[in-house]
Amino acid sequence: MQRLGSISPRSRSEQLAALVLRYALLAISAHREFTMAGGLFSYGTSLVDIYRQLGVYTAKILKGENSAELPVLQSTKIELIINLRTAKLLSLSFPLAVLGRADEVIE
């Protein structure tokens, strides 16, 4: 078994998605990259929202606020991304209600 070391699963999204498809496994991720690379679906925090919050924090610190006094925030934007191409390859379907609630559907 190959050791991943310090490489995160996110940086291996394409490899993970290819393995999932090869072995017809049902796998989900919290990261959009996995679904974009061919994974079935992802449900997790929006990286755009996280980077926006990071920018707000950075601006506050650069304006002189004490970083120890800044509140800890939790992302409020959660994304559901569904890959219908992968679902079709796995002979799966999603109810229309689920597809309607998805933030993005890859066809």
N, C-alpha and C positions, 0 to 999 in steps of 0.2 A: 504494500500500500504506500502510495506516495504521500509524503508529509507536506502539508500546505505551508508550514512555517508562519511567517508574518503576513502572508497574502490572504486578504479577506475573501469570503465567498462572493462578495459583490464584484471583485475584480476578475472573477472566473465565471461570470454569468453565462457567457456563450458556451463554455465547456459543460457547465452544469445543465443548461437547457438541452444541449445535444445528448447528454447521457440520459436525461429524463425521457426524451423522445425515443431514443434507441431502445430503452427497456420498458417503454410504455408505462412509466410511473406517474402517478398523480402527485404533483409537487407544486407548492405555492411558495411565495417569498414575500418579504416585507419591502423588497426593493424593485422599483420599476424596471431597472436594467434587465432583470431576470426575465420578465414578461416580454420586453422588447426583443430579447435575444431568442425567444421561442418558448419560454415557460408558459404554463397554463394561465395563471393569474397572480397578481400581487395585490396586497392590501397592507398599506403602511403609510408612514408619515411622508408628506410631500417634501422632497429635498429643496424645492424652490422656497417653500415656507421657512424651512430651517435656515437657508442662506439669507433670507430676508431678515429673520430675527437676528442672525449673526451680524448683519450690516447695521441694524439698529443698535445693538450692544456696542459694536466697534465705534460707532459715531458718539455714543454717550461717553465711552472711555476717552476717546480723543478730545472731547470737550471738557475733560477734567473730572468726570464722576469717578468715584471710588468703585472699582470692580467688585470689591467684597460686599458692597451695599446694594448691588443690583439684584433684583429678584431672579429666581430660577423660573424659567418659563417652559411650558410643555406645548408642543406643537398642537394646533387645533385643526389643521387641515390633514385629513386622512384620505388617501386616494385608493380607489378600486380600479384596477386595469385588467381587462380580460382579453386574452388572445384567442379569438375564434378559430384561427387557422390551426392552432395546436389542439383545440378542443375537437375539431373535425378529425384530425389525425388520430386522436385517441377515442373517437366515436362517442364523444360527449356532447351534451347540449346544455345551455343555460336557460332558465325560465326568462320570459320577456321582462318580468318585474325586476330581475337581477340585472339584466342588460340595460334596462332603463335607468337604473341607479348608478351604473358604472361611470366613472369620470372619463374613461377612455376605453374604446373597444377596437381592437386590432382585427381587421377583416382580411 
